[in-house]
């Protein structure tokens, strides 16, 4: 598992959900977009403040969580 330095979690941001770089964009929102059939490029076009690595880390984080392992997140 590579470092997840773009995934942050703060109690006062989006109810403590895992977010991208402290923004109000949750990992769940990104994974939901990909799961709904949107390509990475489409997500990047819809959310121009995101970077490709944000999406890749969101997917890696979601896969890690699906394995039910604990991951330490950085704070923003």
N, C-alpha and C positions, 0 to 999 in steps of 0.2 A: 504494500500500500504506500503510494507516494504521499508526500506531505500535502495536507489540506489547508494551506495558508490563506486561501480565499474564502473559506467557509467559516463564518463567525456565528456566535450565539450570545445574545444579550437579553436579559429579562425584559428590558424596556423597548426592545425592537421586535415587532411582529409577535408579541407574546412569547418570546424566548425561542421561537422556531429557528432552525438553522437557516442562515441567510448568506447572501453573496456580499462579501467585503463590507459588512455593516450596513448595507443598503436595505431598503424595504422590499427586497426581492428574495423570496424563499426558495430553498432547494426544491421543495414540493412544487412550486409554480413552474420551475424550469423542467423538472422531470415530467410533470403533467403535460407540458407543451410537447415535449419529445414523444411521450406516450400517446398523445393525440394525433401523431403523424407529422408534426412539423419538423422540418430539418433544422440542424444547427444554424445554417445560414438564415433561415426564416426567423428563428428566435433572435439572432443577432440583428436582423433588419428591424424587427419589432421593438427591440430594446437596445438602442444604439450605445447605451452606456455600459453594456455588458461586453466582455471579451470572450473569445473562444475558450480560453483556459478556465474562465468562470463556469462555463457550461460543462466542460470536461470534469472539473472537480466536483460539480454538483452531481453528475452521474456516478462518479467514483464514490462519493459520500453515500449516495442512495444505495448503491450496490453493497457497500460496507454495512450499512444499517440493516439491509435485508438479510445479512448474515448474522444479525443480532450480536454484533461485537460493539464494545464501547470504544469511542474515538474521542480523544481530547481535542477540543477546538480552541483556536486562538480567539482572543477578544479584540474587538475593533478599536 
